[in-house]
Amino acid sequence: MTNTKFDGFSADERAAMKDHAQEMKKAARRSSAADKAAEAAQDVLAKIAEMQDSDRIMAERIHAVVTATAPVLAPKLWYGMPAYALDGKIVCFFQSAEKFKARYATLGFSDQAKLDEGPMWAAGFALTEVTAEVEERIGALVKQAVS
């Protein structure tokens, strides 16, 4: 057994947790369910607009595909990133490459997504570009996730 020291969360991880705490406080202050949904969707679009070019372009296209394919999913921020929820539970999310200084962005699916295929299946996908083919694959995954 190695003797490694745990130094705690990284600055990026702490920032994501702070984002999530702010999101929860903001959601609690909203009045009606309609206001909550509309403002949450605006928050997602604002967060996407703040992203660097490549991440922003991918996030915009993913947002368009998810909202068109599964209008039942509600856009909301989740740890400072665009996410899509069903009955308040996150089904899928986009994580920008820039946020965690990764070499690729990620489209992830939670355990709420119905992507089960046998004893093992993918729940996260690396993205470097969203092409027409990728959009088609995302649409199929989202459709399956909410089926």
C-alpha positions in Angstrom: 0.0 0.0 0.0 1.4 3.4 -1.0 1.6 6.2 1.5 0.1 9.1 -0.4 -1.3 12.3 1.1 -4.7 13.5 0.1 -4.4 17.3 -0.6 -8.2 17.8 -0.9 -10.1 19.1 -3.8 -8.5 21.0 -6.6 -9.3 24.7 -7.1 -11.4 23.8 -10.1 -13.4 21.2 -8.1 -13.9 23.7 -5.3 -15.1 26.3 -7.8 -17.6 23.8 -9.3 -19.0 23.0 -5.8 -19.4 26.8 -5.2 -21.2 27.1 -8.5 -23.5 24.3 -7.5 -24.2 25.9 -4.1 -25.0 29.2 -5.8 -27.3 27.4 -8.3 -29.3 25.8 -5.5 -29.7 29.1 -3.6 -30.8 30.9 -6.7 -33.3 28.2 -7.5 -34.7 28.3 -4.0 -35.4 32.1 -4.3 -37.4 31.7 -7.5 -41.1 32.0 -7.0 -43.3 29.9 -9.4 -42.4 26.6 -11.2 -42.8 28.5 -14.5 -40.4 31.2 -13.4 -38.0 28.6 -12.2 -38.0 26.8 -15.5 -37.7 29.9 -17.6 -34.9 31.4 -15.5 -33.0 28.1 -15.3 -33.1 27.9 -19.1 -31.8 31.5 -19.3 -29.1 30.7 -16.9 -28.0 27.8 -19.1 -27.9 30.0 -22.2 -25.9 32.7 -20.3 -23.4 30.1 -19.1 -23.0 28.7 -22.6 -22.5 32.3 -23.9 -19.6 32.7 -21.4 -17.7 29.7 -22.7 -14.6 29.9 -25.0 -15.3 29.5 -28.7 -14.9 25.7 -29.2 -16.7 24.8 -26.0 -19.4 27.4 -26.7 -20.1 26.1 -30.2 -20.3 22.5 -29.0 -22.5 23.5 -26.0 -24.9 25.5 -28.3 -25.3 22.6 -30.7 -25.8 20.1 -27.9 -28.4 22.4 -26.3 -30.2 22.6 -29.6 -30.2 18.8 -30.1 -31.2 18.0 -26.5 -34.1 20.5 -26.4 -35.4 19.5 -29.8 -35.0 15.7 -29.2 -36.4 15.6 -25.7 -38.5 18.7 -24.8 -39.4 16.9 -21.6 -35.9 17.6 -20.3 -35.6 20.9 -18.4 -32.3 22.8 -18.9 -30.6 23.8 -15.7 -27.1 24.5 -14.4 -25.4 21.7 -12.6 -22.0 22.4 -11.0 -21.7 25.5 -13.3 -22.3 23.5 -16.5 -25.4 23.0 -18.7 -27.5 20.0 -17.8 -30.9 18.6 -18.6 -33.2 17.2 -16.0 -36.3 15.1 -15.9 -38.5 15.6 -12.9 -35.7 17.6 -11.2 -33.1 14.8 -11.7 -30.2 15.3 -14.1 -30.2 13.0 -17.1 -27.4 14.4 -19.1 -24.9 17.3 -19.0 -22.1 19.0 -20.9 -18.8 19.7 -19.3 -16.5 22.1 -21.1 -12.9 21.3 -21.7 -11.8 24.7 -20.4 -13.6 24.3 -17.0 -11.3 21.5 -15.8 -8.4 22.2 -18.3 -9.1 18.9 -20.1 -8.1 18.2 -23.6 -11.7 17.4 -24.6 -15.3 18.4 -23.5 -17.6 15.7 -22.2 -21.2 14.8 -22.7 -22.2 12.8 -19.7 -25.3 10.8 -18.7 -26.4 10.1 -15.1 -27.8 6.9 -13.7 -31.2 8.4 -14.5 -30.5 7.9 -18.2 -31.9 4.7 -19.6 -28.9 3.8 -21.6 -28.5 0.3 -20.2 -27.2 -2.3 -22.6 -26.2 -5.5 -20.9 -23.8 -5.5 -18.0 -21.7 -2.5 -19.2 -22.5 0.6 -21.2 -21.0 4.1 -21.8 -22.2 7.0 -19.7 -19.7 9.6 -20.8 -18.5 10.7 -24.2 -15.4 12.8 -25.1 -16.1 15.6 -27.6 -13.7 17.6 -29.7 -16.2 18.7 -32.3 -20.0 18.4 -32.8 -20.5 17.4 -36.5 -23.8 16.4 -38.1 -22.9 12.8 -37.4 -22.2 13.6 -33.7 -25.5 15.5 -33.5 -27.3 12.5 -34.8 -25.6 10.2 -32.3 -26.4 12.6 -29.4 -30.0 12.8 -30.5 -30.3 9.0 -30.5 -28.6 8.8 -27.0 -30.9 11.5 -25.5 -34.0 9.8 -27.0 -32.9 6.5 -25.5 -32.1 8.2 -22.2 -35.6 9.4 -21.7 -37.5 6.5 -23.2 
